[in-house]
Amino acid sequence: MSGVRIQVLLFAAVAAVFGAMAADNSAVTDSLTRVLRQTIANRDAYARQKEDRLIKLRKEISAAADDVRRFHALDALLNEYQAYNTDSAFAICGRREALARKIGDPYLMRNAAMNSANVLAYTGMYKEAFDIMDTIPSHRIPEYMRPFRYHILRTVYGLMDDYAVRPEDHDRYRALTRQYLDSLMAVNEPGSLGYVMAEATRDNADGKAADAVRVVRKYLADNETTTHEEAICAFTLSESYDLLGDRENQKEQLLRASIADLQSAVREYVSLRKLAMLLYEEGEVGLAYELLRISLEDADKCNARLRVVEANSFFPIVNDMYVETIRSQRSRLRAAVFLISLLVVGLLVAIFYVMRQMKRTSAARREAELSGLRLKQLNAELNASNAELLEANRTIAENSCIKEEYIARYMDQCSLYIEKIDSYRKQLGKLIAAGKTEQLSTTIKSTAFLDEELKNFYADFDNTFLSLFPTFVADFNALLRPEEAIQPKKAGSLTTELRIFALIRLGINDSVKIAQFLRYSVTTIYNYRTKARNKAAGDRDKLEEEVMKIGRDNGPVAP
């Protein structure tokens, strides 16, 4: 095998693998989108669970045996409120600071002050957050509180970097953010969530998004996580995949983060807004509008000013597109209604035309019957003297009989099919009314009804044809070599090959029309005709001409 061929095969194998991975990712995002929609539908239930937790924590605060226990119980309540309602979070911070002063513990006072600074940072009050942090010298903070201090400073500088206007401010705030990320890694235990998030954020900032993905995925594989921790990890992964240009995985992680945030009943988040922006870029305006509306509503309830500003900066664009989409859908709906109305009018006109044609056909049939009688009378008078005219009259009589028989059979068959279709319609209506959608789908997909009707149709055709040409099978076999004779499986029926030549005897010589009638391919019909010619006892090229003469000597048998 040549080197070029090996390269081609390797390329094909790699392409197949990536194609399969893309299909799997698409299936995952579709499934997560359905979960997200269900989660949105259950928002009230998650909110009630949140309120139940808040009620339980308030009871624990009321039941606290002393101020120290009450202080720590307030810390748990603050954690619930911080991303849920900043006004309540501020109030709890004030209570904790007052309790810490009452207790007189300097560590508790610093802890309470830092929590106040943390809430201020998330509401965009950076100066006030720095003012509080400046009152707490770093050498007066115990080791166990250092990760929290670095987290606050890293958060403030990170947010200031996001909203800085001048390039020099961006560079300065980014450097300070990086400095406190390194500090966080220094004081957190390796492998902990705080350490991993700091490392992944640093890798993303350094352009090492692939390393960030590896670090976070390893943490998720090695540790059990809460719903809130899953949201944090998923959002960090989405940022990494965004830097890598992997939109499918970015979308998957934003979906996971959004689902976790909604299930946690938090109101201060970024995931839903970023997912809305991504969906808008993909053309999913309806869902993007819904997510952005929820983000803005939650940010407003939480009083998270930064999130309100972020959502408001993008909301008008999506809203305009959403309104335009609704307007376009309404226009298409009006056009569809107009088109359906035209079709209904056209159908009524067609029904009227068909009824008129049926009346004309009936009149023509009666006229044909009268003409046949006149022709028979003329035939009796001129039989002895005009053999050529006799042959013509016999042909006319034969066609008249065939026409009469098939018109009668046609009318009966149409009436029967109308009754069957109406019965089938009622059967489907009952299934719809009973809500049996699976049975309805199975009935519609099944071809048993069609197969049975085709079987009956061909049996009726055979019976009608043989009533017109009772000796057709014997006469046709007489045109073939004795060893090639064709015998039907049962009396009163025809084989497929005999049915083809029965249609030829009736004047239908076009293979396309024969194929449509018998539901075979044109190639199959052509092969049957060729095979029959090869069986002919005489000249194979004149077989079909001889078939056209069958029944003419004695005339067709009237029904």
Disulfide bonds with the S-S distance in Angstrom:
none
